[in-house]
Amino acid sequence: MGSSAETSVSEAQAACETVGPAIALLDAQGMVVGWSQTAQRLVGYSAAEVVGRSAGVLLVATDDRAKASQAAQESTLRGRWSDLAQVRHRDGRIIDVRLCVSSLSGKDGRDWWVVWATDKALLPPWQAEPLLATLPLPSRLPIGVVIRDTHLRCIQVNDTQGSKDGIPPPQRLGRRLTEAAPGTDAETLEAVMHRVLESGDPAMDVDYQAFLPANVRSNRILTASFFRLDDAQGRALGVCVVSVDVTDSRRARERLTILGEASRRIGTTLDVMQTGQELADLAVPFLADYATVDLAESVPLGEEPLAHLGPQDGRIPAFRRAGLASIHPGTPESLFARGEPVFVPPISPFTNVLRSGKSHFEP
C-alpha cells in the first residue's frame, strides 16, 4: 500500500485534471505580460488592468510576496514553487488560492514564468493540508507548460514538458507542434489551439498520446488544458498549454471498469463451458482483439473425458474450446470452434503454462 503522501500527490494530479486554473505569464521582473480569461474570472481584473504591472500587487500578504520573490531567485527550487496564498479580488474580497509557479525557457534566452492559481474553495480539503508543503517540489508540480504565439509556434517551455510528451526543447522551440511531431494527434491539438485563440474560451482536459519514437514501447497518456493569453489591449498574445500525465489514473480507471464488468458478467451459472465463454466475452474488446478459453481434460465438462491425443511421457493433455471471442465477425482467427477438441503439440505454451503454473507472453 502507498503512503498518505503518495496518495495526496496522486489526488493532487487528479485535481489538476478537473479544476481549471487561472493562468498568467510573467517576465523575469515579475511583471504580467499575458493574462487569461480564467484569471479575469478569478480576480475580476481584465488584461488591460493587469498587464504591465507587477504580479505581486495581487498578493495580499507581505509574506506571500516575499516567498514568491525568494522562490524566483533560489536555484535550489529548480524554478518551481507551490503554496497556498491569498489574492485580492477587484471588488476587495480576499480569495484563498493554491498558487503554482514554474520557470520557462525559450529560444530567445529570456526568463519567463507561468503562474496558475485555483480557488481553494474549488479544491478538495486535503489540498490545504500542511503535508503537501513538505513534499519534494518535483513531485508536487508534475505539470508541463508550453507557451505558443498566435502562429502556434513554441516560444517558451518548462523543463517538465519534454519529459512528459517526449519532445526535447531543441526540437520544440520555434516550431509548431505539427512540425515538431507530425501526426494526427498534433493536428487535433492544433485545431483546439486555433479555437481557443479565436474564441478566448479555454479548452479543458483534452487527452493525447505522448509523442515518443516508434521504437519506444509506451502508452503514456497526457491530458492538456488550453488558455488564451491576452495583452494589455485585450488582443490574443498566444496560448498556454498545461499538460498532466494521467497514465496511471486512466489505467486504474480502466482496471476498475473491467473488474466491475467481470463481477457482473462472469459466473452467472455453474456451467464451466458457459463461464469460459463469459471470460472470452469480457476479454474482447476490453483487453484483446481475439481471445480463447481452452479447458484441460481434468476440468469436468459434464461430458465424457476427452481422449488423449497420443503418447508423450505417457500423457499429452487434451483441451476443449470453452470460450471464443473476436472483434471480427465469425472469429476467422480460430481453427477450432467452441466445444471442439483443441489439438496442441506436446511442447507448447499451453502445456508449459499448465506445467509451471505461470503466465506466458509470446512476442
MOZICOR-V766739 format. One record per backbone hydrogen bond with DSSP energy under -0.5 kcal/mol. NH is the residue of the N-H (numbers start at 1). CO is the residue of the C=O. E is the energy in kcal/mol with one decimal. If there is no record, write none. Layout:
nh,co,e
NH,CO,E
NH,CO,E
This chain:
nh,co,e
7,3,-2.1
8,4,-2.2
9,5,-2.1
10,6,-2.4
11,7,-2.5
12,8,-2.3
13,9,-2.1
14,10,-1.8
15,11,-2.2
16,12,-1.7
17,13,-1.0
17,14,-0.5
18,14,-1.0
18,15,-0.5
19,15,-2.6
20,18,-0.7
22,117,-3.3
24,115,-2.4
25,34,-2.6
26,113,-3.3
27,31,-2.2
30,27,-2.0
32,53,-2.9
33,25,-3.3
34,25,-1.6
35,230,-1.5
36,23,-1.7
40,36,-1.8
41,37,-2.3
42,38,-1.5
43,39,-2.4
44,40,-2.4
49,46,-0.6
50,46,-1.0
50,47,-0.7
51,47,-2.7
52,32,-3.0
53,50,-2.3
55,30,-2.7
57,54,-1.3
58,55,-1.6
59,56,-1.2
60,86,-2.4
65,61,-1.7
66,62,-2.3
67,63,-2.6
68,64,-2.3
69,65,-2.1
70,66,-2.5
71,67,-2.4
72,68,-1.6
73,69,-0.9
73,70,-0.7
74,70,-2.1
75,73,-0.7
77,74,-1.4
78,75,-1.9
79,74,-0.5
80,77,-1.5
81,101,-2.2
83,99,-2.3
85,97,-2.4
87,95,-2.6
88,58,-2.3
89,87,-0.5
89,93,-3.4
90,43,-2.8
92,89,-2.0
95,87,-3.1
97,85,-3.0
98,118,-2.5
99,83,-3.0
99,97,-0.7
100,116,-2.5
101,81,-3.2
102,114,-2.2
103,79,-2.5
104,112,-2.5
105,157,-3.0
109,106,-1.2
112,104,-1.0
112,110,-0.6
113,26,-2.6
114,102,-2.6
115,24,-2.8
116,100,-2.4
117,22,-2.0
118,98,-1.8
120,96,-3.1
122,119,-2.0
123,120,-1.3
127,124,-1.8
128,125,-1.9
129,126,-1.6
132,129,-1.1
133,130,-0.8
134,130,-0.6
134,131,-1.5
135,132,-1.1
139,136,-0.9
140,136,-1.5
141,137,-1.7
143,141,-1.4
144,243,-2.7
146,241,-2.2
147,156,-2.9
148,239,-2.8
149,153,-2.3
152,149,-2.2
154,172,-0.5
154,175,-2.4
155,147,-2.8
156,147,-1.6
157,105,-1.8
158,145,-2.1
161,158,-0.7
162,158,-0.6
163,159,-0.6
164,160,-1.1
164,161,-0.7
165,161,-2.6
166,162,-1.5
168,166,-0.7
171,168,-1.0
172,168,-1.3
172,169,-0.6
173,169,-3.1
174,154,-3.3
175,172,-2.1
179,176,-0.8
180,176,-2.1
181,177,-2.8
187,183,-1.9
188,184,-2.4
189,185,-2.4
190,186,-2.3
191,187,-1.9
192,188,-1.6
193,189,-2.1
194,190,-2.4
195,191,-1.8
196,192,-2.2
197,193,-2.6
198,194,-2.2
199,195,-2.7
200,196,-2.5
203,226,-1.7
206,224,-2.9
207,205,-0.7
208,222,-2.6
210,220,-2.2
211,165,-1.7
212,210,-1.6
216,213,-1.9
217,215,-0.6
218,216,-0.8
222,208,-2.9
223,244,-2.4
224,206,-2.4
225,242,-2.3
226,203,-3.0
227,240,-2.4
229,238,-2.8
230,35,-2.9
231,235,-2.4
234,231,-2.0
237,229,-4.0
238,229,-1.4
239,148,-2.5
240,227,-3.4
241,146,-3.1
242,225,-2.6
242,240,-0.5
243,144,-3.0
243,241,-0.5
244,223,-2.2
245,142,-0.6
246,221,-2.0
246,244,-0.6
247,221,-0.7
250,246,-2.8
251,247,-2.6
252,248,-2.5
253,249,-2.1
254,250,-2.4
255,251,-2.7
256,252,-2.2
257,253,-2.0
258,254,-2.5
259,255,-2.7
260,256,-2.4
261,257,-2.3
262,258,-2.8
263,259,-2.4
264,260,-1.2
265,261,-2.5
266,262,-2.4
272,270,-0.5
275,271,-2.1
276,272,-2.0
277,273,-1.8
278,274,-2.1
279,275,-2.1
280,276,-1.9
281,277,-2.6
282,278,-1.7
283,279,-2.0
284,280,-1.6
285,283,-0.5
286,282,-0.7
287,283,-3.1
288,283,-2.2
291,325,-2.6
293,323,-2.3
295,320,-2.7
297,318,-1.5
299,296,-2.1
300,298,-0.5
309,316,-0.7
315,312,-2.0
319,342,-1.0
320,295,-1.9
321,340,-2.6
322,293,-2.8
322,320,-0.7
323,293,-1.9
325,291,-2.3
327,289,-2.2
331,328,-1.8
334,331,-1.5
339,321,-3.7
340,337,-2.0
342,319,-2.7
343,341,-0.5
344,342,-0.5
348,346,-0.6
352,348,-2.5
353,349,-2.4
354,350,-1.9
355,351,-2.4
356,352,-2.6
357,353,-2.4
363,361,-0.6
